[in-house]
């Protein structure tokens, strides 16, 4: 089987690697001359609106997927004329836009921070007044890693949100003083089967995910799975999906969902019986989904800006090193390390050391 991937970043690279034992070959389309997936997948260097490249991809592949959610809808429509595409247009259309996304959550009875849309400076001020301060103003589209958003806690700061409005419509959300953030990775197959990984506590700095650790919280797990299950079925989603929540004293509030493999699930490569990458491929290939049970006590640290010396990373008991082969650059995710051990104490000690190494390499 040949799987096409729109986007050739680290997610595509880890998908391609997961495909090898399954006999799945991968072809990525990415405008960059040497995207990081090109080391392990065939690469078609072309922009996402290049009709010839898209037709070549659908001619070559049995099924096409993507490694980022902001793939232009027209590109997917073109590929879908002749090839199966998962996730489908509905998953992407709903989850690409923070307003349709949060509206969908609310309609499904999934609690969210209070939100209000705005398309003009007048509406923005009205929305801020109705939500109250502090609040978070977010671009409806193309925001990631905290980009395209501003926290407003004084009226004098509204100018900063006006800048966001100039670029795109926005939503205003109430600022949630959460205990911490949690995320759930789920997958749904073509036959509607669901699997869920353990919920993780996820720690961000400046909007960028720094580290995650799976938690054992049966009630929260059940709540998150119920919410994710409703969303997967409503979207008719096929493939993996990452769902991010704020944990508050009143339970979970949904922040956002991404219709793809997710950074909060990288630990599953070594820390779960079947990785999120393998389960995504199994789902889109029409294969049965795999067991998501943990293989030990796991945790995961992102490398932002530059990758530490692998000798230091691998000196940590139970550590696995992942270097995405990307040029160092401030704020860029360039690798990660996962630690898996047989006891919680050594996992926690490993995470502390990996976080020190990540901090020293931070740019
Ligand atoms: P997002 O791009 O929506 O995932 O936001 C990036 C990060 O900003 C989140 O992981 C949170 O740490 C923070 N954040 C986003 N929305 C809110 C909110 N309504 N209240 C508090 N913090 C938020």
Boltz pocket constraint, residues with backbone or C-beta under 6 A from the ligand:
constraints:
  - pocket:
      binder: B
      contacts: [[A, 113], [A, 136], [A, 143], [A, 144], [A, 145], [A, 146], [A, 147], [A, 173], [A, 174], [A, 175], [A, 176], [A, 177], [A, 178], [A, 181], [A, 204], [A, 207], [A, 244], [A, 255], [A, 256]]
      max_distance: 6.0
